[in-house]
Amino acid sequence: MKQTPSIDLFCHVVDNFGDIGVCWRLAKTLAEDHGSQVRLFVDDFKTFKRIERDLNPELVQQFLHGVDVLRWDDATIAAQFADDVPLGDCVIEAFACHLPPVVIERMKAAKPAPVWMDLEYLSAEDWVDNVHAIPSFHPETKLQKTLFFPGFTVKTGGLSREQSLMERRDAFQKDEAAQNRWRAEHGAPPLQPGVLDISLFCYDNAPLEDLVHGIAAANPGPVRFLIPDGVARPQQDRLAEALPPGVTLHVLPFLRQDDYDHLLWTCHLNFVRGEDSFVRAIWAGRPFIWQIYVQDEDAHLIKLRAFLERFSQNLTSQDAETLAQFTVMWNLGGHEGEADSVTRQFFAALPRLIPHARDRAQDLAGQPDLATQLIRFIQAQTP
């Protein structure tokens, strides 16, 4: 059996938390579940600190959760990729972040060269199956490089998932006392029969006010929104002044990754955004609505519809259409004259979406996870 490869992972934080969220989960899983030696280079420790409280932003290098975490700056890169410092067996640039020139030069000089991979963004589009994990030669460096695509089929790199995740989720969701302890520690009210708890993690352009009023009209019982601190703050402030009857807002501290999982696990419905929280909502096995990151020429809507079509398999055509309409409405900022009707239809379908979300999570958990597939690919490419 081949030894577990060592990995150098580079993350450039573009904005928000998706890039570092994905990379940090992956780095920890590679180290903790597979025993890989991982060096994670990150250029924005301030954002990183928001999701990992143990990080010390004043240090340029530290060891956390089995991962060697380093600041991505010129001095650190020069020291870590000096001629006398070993390269990783694999170098991964996350989301085409572009490796520093000194790293490229070390890779070109190495015999054999390390496996070079570009970890791409997650997509449910069909074309991903045909381009995933096909090595090709980089025209400038003459090194072999591979595009590695996370995805939803066995022909892709799969989804990020720790080996113990589903067992931990199930244990927590079956234990009401554990849920209420977690809630008390993080400023959330305890579970209460007949009350709908909704987690909300959205971009500032989301139609939050329309959503809250629409849900208040569509749902017959009390509704509580649990919102991590800082999310849609201007809209929160306006809402707080005139909340509809039966609706309360509860602002939680901004949560580290493990705690965010617990928030998703304890809520009945989750609104999520980007990529990292989107994948974690899938594993929560609870109904969720995804706000995708906006791209030029509405390319994101193609990706959104591709996911909805794939995820809605086994739903009736009516429920699939209801889920799609509500999700697209949330992403487009609402449809004047239609929002109330779409919201009512969604909440009428919610009892059927609950077991569906659980079943889809279980189906996807039957596929190899992203870290496992990365390790297997690297091992297959090395002598």
N, C-alpha and C positions, 0 to 999 in steps of 0.2 A: 504493500500500500504506500502511495506517495505521501510525503509529509505535507502538512498544511502550508500553503504558500504564505509568504509575507506580502503585505500590500501597502503601497503608498497611495493615499486617497486625497485628492485636491478638491476643495470646495470654495467657490467664489459666491458670496452672498449678494445676490442681485437686489432684491428688496423683500420685505416681509420675512417669513420664516420657512418657506417651503424648501429651499435649497439646503439650508443647514439642517432642517428637520429630517429630511430624507437621508442625508449623509451621516448624521449622528446616529440615527437608528441603525443604519447599515453597518457603520463602523463597530458599534457595540455588539451587534449580532455576529459579525465576523469574528470578533475577539472572544466573546463569551460563549457562543454556541459552537464555534469551530476551532477555537484555539489559535487563530491566526494572529501574527504580529502585525498590528495596524498602526501606521503613522497617518494622522489626519491633519492636513494643513488647511487652515481657515483664515480668511482675510478680514473677518469682522467679528471680533470677540464680544462686542457690545450686544449685537443681536443674538449671538450664541448664548450669552449669559441669561437671556430672557427664558430660554427653554431648558437650561441646565444650570441650576443654582450653584452646583459645586465648582463650576469653572471660576478661576481667578483671572480676571481680564488684565491684571498687571503682569502676569507671568507670560513669557514667550513660549514656555514648554511645561507641560504637566501631564501626569498619568491619571486618567479617569476611566473607570469601568473597563479596565483592561486595554484601553486605547492610549497611545502616545499622541497627545494633542499639541500641535505647534501652531504658532502664529505664522501666517503666510506673509512674510516681508522679505526684503532683499537680503538682509543680514542672516536671518534664520535659514533661508533657502541655500545661501552660499555655504553655510556651515554644515547643513544636513546633507548636501550633495557634493561635498568635497571628495576628492579622488580616493581618500582612505576610508570613507564611510560607505558601507554596503547599500546597494539599491534593493528595493523590494523586488520580489519575484514578479510582481504585477504593479503597474502604475495606472491608476484610474483617474481620469479627469471627469468630474461630474458635470453633466449638462454643458459640454463643450466650453469649459472655463479657460482653456488655453494654458498649457504648461509653461513654466518659466524657461527661458532659453538654456540655462545651466542644466536643468533636468533633461532636456532634449539631448544636449551634448553628452551627458553621462550615459543616457540610454543608447546613443549611437556607438559609444566606445565600448559598451559592455559586451562580453562574449560568454554566453549567449545574451542577447538583448532581453530585457524583461517583457512580459506580456503587456501590451499597451491597449487600454480600453477607454472608450467614451461611454459613460453611463448616461443614457438618454432619458427624456421625460416619459412618463407613463402615458400610454394611449391604448384605447380599445379598438382602434381602426384596423380593418382587415389587413392592410398592407404591411403592418408591423410583422406579421408572421413570416413574410417573405424576405425581410431584410435583417432580422435579428441574428446576431452572433455570426456574421459572415466576415472573416478576416479579409483585409485588402491592404495594399501597400500605400503608405502615405507618400504623395508625390514629391514633397520637399525633403523629407528626412530619409526616405527609402526604408523606413521601418514598417513592420506590419502593425496595423491598427484595426480594432474591432468595435463596431457600434453594438452596444448591448442594451436591449429594450425591455424594461419591465412590461408586463402585460397580463392578459386575462386568459390566455390559452396555453396549452402545453408546448406550443411552438415558440413561445416568448420566454423572457427571463423570469416570469412570475411576479408575485407581489412580495414586498418586504414583510417578514413575519418571523418573530422569535419562536423557537421550538416549544416554549411553554405557554405561549400566548393564549391559546384557546382554553387550556385547562385553568389558567388564572382567571380568565374572563368568566367562565362558567361558575367557578367557586364564588366569585364576588357577586354575580347576579343572583345566585341562589341564597345568599346570606344577607338578609335585610339589615341585621344588626351591623354587619361590616360596612354596608353602604351608608347607614346613618352615621357611623363613626367617621367615615371619610367625609361625609357632608358637613358634619359639625366642625371638623378640622379646617375646612376650606370655605366656610361662610355660606354654605348652602342649607336650605331648610330640610328637615327630615322628610322621608317618603310619607305620603298621605293618600289614603284610598280616595279615588275619584278626582284626584288632581293630576293634570297633565304637565309633566316636566319636560321642557324643551331646552337643549343646549344651543347656543347661538355663537358661531364663529364665522364672521362674514367680512367682506371688504366694505369700505366706506360708501361705495356706490350702491349698495343693496337697498331695496325699497323697504326698509325696516318698519317704518310707521304704517305703511299699507299692510304689511304682513301682520303686525300685532293686532290692528283693528279687524282685519279679515278673519284671523283665527278666533278672536273674541266673539265674532258673529257666527262662525261656523261650528265652534266647539261648545257643547252644552254646559260643560263644567268649568271649574277654575283652571287657569293656565299660569304656570310660572316659567319665566325665561331665566336660565342660568347663563350668565355672560362673563367670560374672562375679561379682566380689567383692560381697558384701552380699546376694545373692539367697538367700532362705530360710535365713538363717544359723543360727537355732536348730536347724532340722532337719539342716543340714549337720553341726553339732557332734555331734548324737546319732548320725548315721550313721557318722561317722568312727570312733566307738568300736567299732562292730561291723559292718563292711562284709561283705557276703557274698563268698565266694571268687570271684575273677575280676573283681571290680569295683574301680575306683579313682576317686577324686574329684580333680580338678585345678582349683583356684581361680585364675582369671585376674584381672588388674586390671579394674575397671569400664571398659568400652570406649567410646571415642567412636564416632560413628555409622559412619564408614567401616570402622573395625576390627571393629565388630559384624557388618557385612556379610561381612567375611572369615571370621569365625567360622562364620557360617551356611554359607558356601560350602565350607568345608573339612570340615565334619562330615557324617556319613552320615544322621543323624536330628536334627531340631531341635524342642525344646519352647519355644514362644514364648507371649507374653502380650499383652493389650491390643490396640492398633491398629498402632502403628508397627512393632514387631518382627514382628507378624503379616504385614503386607504385605511386609516384607523377606524373610520366610521363603518367601513365594510366589515372589518373584523368584529366590531361591536355587536353585530347581528341584530341591530335595531334599525327601523326605518330612518332614512336620512335624505336630505336634500343638499345637492352639491352646487356650490357657486364656483365655477371654473374661472381661472385667471384669464383676463381679456387679452386677445391677440389681434393684430392688424387684420383687416379685411374679414373679420368675424370667423377666422379660422378656428377659434375656440368652440364655436357653436357646432361645427362639424364633429369635433372630438366629443363634445357633450352628447350629441345625439347618438354617436356610435356607442358610447358607454350605455346610455339608456336602453338602446336596442338589445345590447348584450345582457345587461343586468336584468332586464324585464322578462327574460325567457321564463316560461312556466306561469306567468301571470295571464289572466284573461286579456283579450285585446282591449277591453274597456278600461281595466285597471292600469294596463301598461300606458294607454293613452292619457289617462288621468295623471299618472306619475310624471309623464313627459311634459304635459301642459303646465303643471304646477312648477316643475323644475325650470323649464324654459322661461316661464313668467318671472320667476325669482331672478334669473340671470339677466333678463332684459329690462328689469325695472318695473314690471307690472304692465298689464294691458287695460287701458281705461275702458270701463264698462263690462269687463269680463272677469276681473280679479275676484270678486265676491263669489261668482258662480264656480270658477275653477277651484277656489279654496274650499268651498262647501263639498264639491265632488271629491277632492283629495281627502278630506277628513271622513267622508263617508266610506272611502276605500281603505282608510288606515287600519282597521281591524284585519283586513286581508293582507296588507303589506307587512304586518308584524311577523307572521310565520315565514313569509317569502324572504324577508331580509335574513332571517336565521338560516334558512335553507341555502341561500346563495353563499353566505359566509362559509358554511360547512362544505359546500361543493368546491369552492376556491381553495379552501384549506387542504383539500385532497391533492393539490398540485404542489410540486416542489417550490419552495420559497426562493426569493431573490438571492439571498446570501449563499444558499446551498448550490444554486445553479452557477453563481459566479465562481465558487471554489471548484466545482467540477470542470468548468470551462478552462480555468487557469491550469489546473492539473493536466488536462488533456493537451494543452499547448506547450507544456514544459517537458524537457527530457527526463 
